[in-house]
Amino acid sequence: MLTALHTRDAFLQELLQAEATEIERRLYLAFPEPNDDQMIQYLRDDMRLENQLFEMALLARGFANHYRRPDPYQVGVIIVGLRHASPGENPWAVMFSANTKPSKNYIKQCGEWWLFEGALKENGHRTLRRILAIHVVGEPRADDVSGPQGVTQITLTPCKICRDRMWAMSLHAPKMVQAKWTPLIVPTTLVKTADYRNLGIRKYFRADELHPFHKEPKAIFSAQAIDD
């Protein structure tokens, strides 16, 4: 028998998946053969779609599994990307996830981490060929690494581990394993962030702007321990 939590999660999964599928359909009708650079610009400028994706990320926070009670730390993430597709197939992909840290001693896994894993491998095959935009909705706070250096945030940006992993997957890390493929993330991949309490409070980055914003060198791997 399903618990109330499982019933809620199943309903939320169905709701978000239906919305993601509809966005994929609309994008395919408008751009059946998308050019990566042009689509990044389109996703940067289409405010109606941006609003919808942020609303989805807000809902995706409901999937978060965080130990903090009674106020768990919840971060919802939506990515828009392109699949490897044959002629006549829809290449568009809209994927969603949230963060996981069920106990204080558990190694955290961000919503971005789950989506990168899902994009990179499914049944042994690369799922996406390119991530065009990442939308993050969460509770703004000082970054674990750059916060002590005086960097303040009005929205929540990807953590140090995710920033380093994104850089590793970009054009600027050709020696990584994925060098056999086209890079999943490029320097111009959009990273859009919003405050869950007021989605009108937003901040925008290119992937290659995250490290400079946090006043840190670009790194391929991060050994930095993150609490939350």
N, C-alpha and C positions, 0 to 999 in steps of 0.2 A: 504494500500500500504506500503510495507516495505521501511524503510529509508535506506540510504547508510550504516549507522552504523549497523542496524539489518542484512542487507545483508552480511556485512563483518563478523559479529559475527557468522551468520549461516554457512558461508563458512568455517570459522576457526574451528567451532565445528565439522563440517563434516570431515574436513581434519584431525584433531587431533583424532577424534573417529576412523576413518579408520586406522590410524597408530597404535593406541592403540590396536585395534582388531587384527591387523596383528601381533603385538608383542605377544599378548596373545596366538594366534594360534601357533607361533613358539615355545614359551616356553612350551606349552602343548605337542607338538610333541617331544620336547627334554626331557621334564620332566613330564610325565603324572601323576605320583604319587610323587609329590615333598616332600622332607624332609626339614623342615623349616631351620634348621641350615646349611645344605648343600647349600640350595638356597641363603641364606644370603652371604655365602662365594662366590658362583657363581656370584651373583650380584656385589660383591665387586671387582671381578677380571676381569669380561668381559668388556673390554674397548670399544669394538665396540657398545655393547648395551648401555653402559653408555653414550657414545657420542650421540647416538640417543635420549636417554631420556632427556639429557640436551638440545638438539635442540628442543625437544617438549616443555620443560619447558620455553624455550625462546619464543616460539610462544604463549604459554599459557598466557604470560604477556599481550597479547592483550585483554584478558577478564577483566583486572583490571578496576575497577571503582573508581577512586581517584580524589579528588577535586582539587589537585594542578595543576595549569595551568601557563604556557603552557607546563609544563614538569611533567605530573602526575607520582606519585610513583607507579611503576608496579613490581609485584613479581609473577612469574609463578612457580607453584608447580606440580610435578608429583609423584604419589606413585605407587609402585609395591607391590601387595599383593596377598593373597590367599582367595578365597571364600569358604564357606561351599558348597561342591559339592558331589553329589552322584557318585558311580562308573560309569565311562564312560563319565562323564561331565568334562568340562574344568574348573579347579579351579582357573586359573590365572586371575588376574584383574590388569589393568593399568588405573588409574584415573587421571584427571587433573583439575586444578582450578587456581584462582588468587585472589588477595586481593580486599577488598571492603571498601571504606571510602568516600562516595560521598560528604560529607561536613566536615568542620573542627570540628563541634560539634557532628558528628556522631561517635558512637562507632565502632572502626575498627574491621573488620573480616578478618583474614589472609587467604591466600590460604590453608594453613595447616588446619585451623579451618573448612573451608568448607568441606575439604576431610575427616577429622575426623568425622564430622557430617554425611556425606554420607556413610562412612564405618560402622558407628555404628548403623544407623537406616534407613531403607527404608520400608515404609508401615508397620511400627511397628516391623520389623525383622532386625536382625543383618545382614549387607551386607557382611562384610569380617570377617574372623576369625583371620587373622594376617596381619599386615603391615610389609613387609620385608625391604623396602627401600623408602626413601623420597628424592626427588631431588628438590632443591630450586635454582632458578635463579633470581637475582635481583641486585639492586644497592648497592654496599658495603658502609657501614657507621658504625659509632660507635653505639653500642647497647644502647637503652634508659636507661637501668638499669646499665649495667656493664661499659658502655663507660665512665661515670664520675669517675669510679674507675680505669681508665687507661687501660682497655682492648681494644685492637685494632683488627680490622677485615680486612682481604683481600677479604672476601666474606661475604654475608649476611646469618647469622644463624637464626633459628627460634627465635622469640621474647620470652620475659620472660613468657608471658601468655601461649604460645604454649609449651615452655620447661616444664613448670609446668604441663600442661595437659598431655603431653607425659609421664612424670614421673608417673602421676596418673593412666595412662592406662597400666603401665608396671607391671612386676612381683613384684615390690617392693611396690605396693600399694594394698595389698590383701583385704582391707576393703572397697574398692570402690564398686559402684553398679555392675560393670562388673565382680565382683568376681565370679558370677554365670557362667561366660563364661571363656574360655581361654583368657588371656590378648591380646588385640589388638596389643600392642607394647611390645617388650621385650628389655632388656638392650642392646642386640646386634643389634637391628634394625639399619640399616644404615641411616645416614643423610649426603647426599652429596650436596655440595653447590658450585656455580660458579658465577663469575662476568658476567653480561649480556653483557658487552662491549668486553669481551674476555673470551670465554668459556674455554680456556686453563688454566685460573687461577681458581683453585679448592681447596677446603678443605674438608676433610672427618672426620666424627665423628661416633662413636657409640652413641645410644641414651643416654646411661649413662655417656657420656663424656661431654655433653653440659653444665650442671651445673658447673662442675669443670673448664671448659674452661672459663666460665664467672665469676669464683671466687665467687660463691654463693651456699648456701645450697640447697639441693634438697627439693622441696616443692610440695605438692599436689595441693594446690590452690594458685592463685596469685591475690592479690587485687591491684597490681601495675597498675596505670593508664599509658597508652601508647599513645603518641600523634598521631603517624602516623600509 
